[in-house]
């Protein structure tokens, strides 16, 4: 459950800082360079997710575990 809080923080920061960062970068660079920069940022985010998400979140829950949660 604690990981949901981290996700919400990341979404909130992204929604808050994203438009400002996008406006600054697009005003300084061409459209093509802006897309390359944000593509690189997405790649960094993907790699961070791959290496930082705990393996226990990738396991399937047994029927008993699901019944305990409900």
FIDREN-7617 format. One record per residue (C-alpha): residue number from 1; residue in one letter; z, y, x. Coordinates in steps of 0.05 Angstrom, whole numbers, plus 5000, padded with zeros to 4 digits. Each point is the difference from the previous one (the first is absolute). Last residue first. Layout:
BEGIN
PT  num  residuo     Z     Y     X
PT  NUM        A     Z     Y     X
...
END
This chain:
BEGIN
PT  num  residuo     Z     Y     X
PT   70        X  5014  4820  4776
PT   69        X  5017  5000  5074
PT   68        X  5033  4932  4998
PT   67        X  4940  4970  4963
PT   66        X  4952  5026  5053
PT   65        X  5043  4968  5054
PT   64        X  5000  4934  4963
PT   63        X  4924  5002  4991
PT   62        X  4991  5008  5074
PT   61        X  4982  5067  5029
PT   60        X  4937  5007  5042
PT   59        X  5009  5026  5070
PT   58        X  4965  5064  5022
PT   57        X  5062  5044  4992
PT   56        X  5038  4955  5048
PT   55        X  4949  5016  5054
PT   54        X  5027  5071  5006
PT   53        X  4950  5057  4994
PT   52        X  4998  5037  5066
PT   51        X  4941  4970  5038
PT   50        X  4948  4996  4945
PT   49        X  5024  5063  4965
PT   48        X  4997  5040  5064
PT   47        X  4931  4973  5014
PT   46        X  4976  5022  4931
PT   45        X  5031  5069  5008
PT   44        X  4966  5009  5068
PT   43        X  4934  4979  4968
PT   42        X  5010  5050  4944
PT   41        X  5013  5055  5051
PT   40        X  4936  4981  5037
PT   39        X  4961  5005  4935
PT   38        X  5032  5067  4987
PT   37        X  4976  5026  5067
PT   36        X  4931  4971  4991
PT   35        X  4994  5032  4931
PT   34        X  5020  5068  5027
PT   33        X  4950  4993  5057
PT   32        X  4944  4989  4949
PT   31        X  5022  5058  4956
PT   30        X  4999  5048  5059
PT   29        X  5064  5021  5033
PT   28        X  5050  5058  4998
PT   27        X  5001  5014  4925
PT   26        X  4997  4925  4985
PT   25        X  5060  4987  5045
PT   24        X  5044  5054  4969
PT   23        X  4980  4982  4928
PT   22        X  5012  4926  5011
PT   21        X  5068  5012  5032
PT   20        X  5020  5043  4941
PT   19        X  4974  4951  4949
PT   18        X  5034  4941  5034
PT   17        X  5068  5030  5014
PT   16        X  5031  4995  4931
PT   15        X  4964  4940  4972
PT   14        X  5008  4963  5066
PT   13        X  5074  5019  5005
PT   12        X  5012  4975  4929
PT   11        X  4961  4936  5011
PT   10        X  5037  4985  5065
PT    9        X  5067  5013  4968
PT    8        X  4982  4955  4940
PT    7        X  4979  4944  5047
PT    6        X  5065  5006  5039
PT    5        X  5040  4996  4935
PT    4        X  4961  4938  4979
PT    3        X  5020  4968  5066
PT    2        X  5073  5003  4980
PT    1        X  4987  4952  4942
END
